[in-house]
Amino acid sequence: MTLLEAAAILFAGLAAGTINTVVGSGTLITFPTLLAFGVPPVTANVSNTVGLVPGSISGAVGYRRELRGQRGRIVRLSVASLIGGTTGAILLLVLPEGAFEAVVPVLIVLGCVLVVFQPRISAWVARRHEAAGGLPEHGAWWVWPAVLLTGVYGGYFGAAQGVLLMAVMGIGIDETMQRLNGAKNVLAALVNGVAGIIFVIVADVDWLVVVLIAAGAVIGGQVGATYGRRLPSAGLRALIVVVGIVALVFFLAG
């Protein structure tokens, strides 16, 4: 690997760490960068996942203020993320390459649509739960299995995982977008972490790539937390949709 290639991967990790903290889909930057430098697809995928784990943790730490008072909710949803991330990582190792190509664009479109209409859908869900005293603290009953399925997707590939998580939690949990974004960072870190552990044990990991992406992603996580926390709910929602559309174009073009 040349010095120029190393610098490019480091910068890609920084950009991915920033985007992952604010929205998600940083993989859309790092994964194509690794492919462009000749890293085999599966090695690029697993090395990218492992490398982004420290950035996810950095972003979660940056959102620690928004995480206050969410311990019970996050613990409950963390179980779903861990199960889903483990399942997704195993599927990546056993399924033929490209097995999820048909469903990924559909999930991204669904996530974007749900984010756009989240205020109206959330109001409808809240009205339906008024008779029972409102939404439960941890969200509607379907949030947990939906987070699990999002974890499966995140463990398998991960691009736009944040878009899907924000769509699910934004509709099913009565909470502000910024506080949900903090929870999203924790859940995404868990998915990447458990998938990364599995990949380290059984897959071919390029450790130089991991170190470069991790170094950039840690810095990016703090940058994303610094500026992402200042966005109003409408601005954060718009950014999520834009990133989701970019992710969709990426998959369809590929």
MIKELO-455180 format. One record per residue (C-alpha): x, z, y. Coordinates in steps of 0.25 Angstrom, whole numbers, plus 5000, padded with zeros to 4 digits. Layout:
<nodes>
XZY;...
</nodes>
This chain:
<nodes>
500050005000;500649965014;500650055026;499549965032;498649975020;498850125020;498450135035;497250055033;496750145021;497050265030;496250215041;495150165032;495050315027;494950365041;493850275044;493150305031;493250455033;492650435047;491450355042;491150435030;491050565038;490050495048;489250415039;489950375026;490450235020;491850255024;492150185010;491750055016;493050065024;494050125014;493550045001;493749905007;495049945013;495549985000;495049854993;495749775004;497049835001;496949804986;496449934980;495649914968;494149934971;493950054961;495250124965;494850094980;493450164978;494050284971;495250304980;494350284992;493350394987;494450494984;495150464998;493850485006;493550625000;494450695010;493750615022;492450665017;492850805017;493450785031;492150735036;491350845029;492250945036;492050875049;490550895048;490651045044;489751085056;488650995051;488751055037;488351195042;487151245035;487151135025;487851205013;486651215004;486251075006;487651015004;487951094992;486651044985;486850894989;488350914985;487950924971;487250794972;488450724978;489450774968;488550734956;488350594963;489750574967;490250604953;489250514947;489650404957;491150414954;490850404939;490050284941;491150214949;492050234937;491150184926;490250084932;490649934934;491249904948;490049864958;488949934950;488349994962;488549864971;487049834970;486549974974;487550014985;486949914996;485549964993;485950114994;486650085008;485450005013;484550125008;485450225015;485450145028;483950135028;483750285025;484650325036;483950235046;482550285043;483050425040;482350495052;480950435048;481250465033;481650605036;480450635044;479550575033;480250665022;480150785031;478650765033;478450755018;479250885017;478550965028;477451015019;478551085010;479251135022;480151025025;481350965018;482151065009;483551105015;484251015006;483350895008;482350825000;482350824985;482950684984;484150714993;484950774982;484750654972;484950554983;486250624987;486750624972;486450474972;487250454985;488350534978;488350434966;488550314976;489550394984;490450424971;490350274967;490750214980;490250294992;490150195004;488850225012;488750355004;488550425017;487450335022;486650365009;486950515010;486450515025;485250435021;484850535010;485150665017;484550615031;483250585024;483150705014;483750815022;483250875036;484550875043;485250815054;486150685052;487450755056;487250875047;486850775035;488150695038;488950825036;488250845023;488450695019;489950715022;490050825012;489250755001;490050625003;491350705002;490850764989;490450634983;491850574987;492550694982;491950704968;492050554966;493550564971;493850674961;493250584949;494050464954;495350544955;495250584941;494850454934;495050334944;496150264950;496450324963;497450264974;497950394980;498650324992;497250264996;496650404994;497650475003;497550365014;495950365014;495950515013;496850535025;496050445033;494750495029;495050645032;495350605046;494150515047;493250625042;493550705054;493350585063;492050555057;491550705058;492050715073;491250595077;490150575067;489550715070;489350675085;488350565081;486850585083;485950575071;485450435075;486950385077;487350435064;486150375057;486550235064;487950245059;487550275045;486750155045;487850065051;488850115040;487750095029;487549945034;489049925034;489149975020;488049885016;488749765022;490049805015;489349815001;488549685003;489849605008;490649654996;
</nodes>
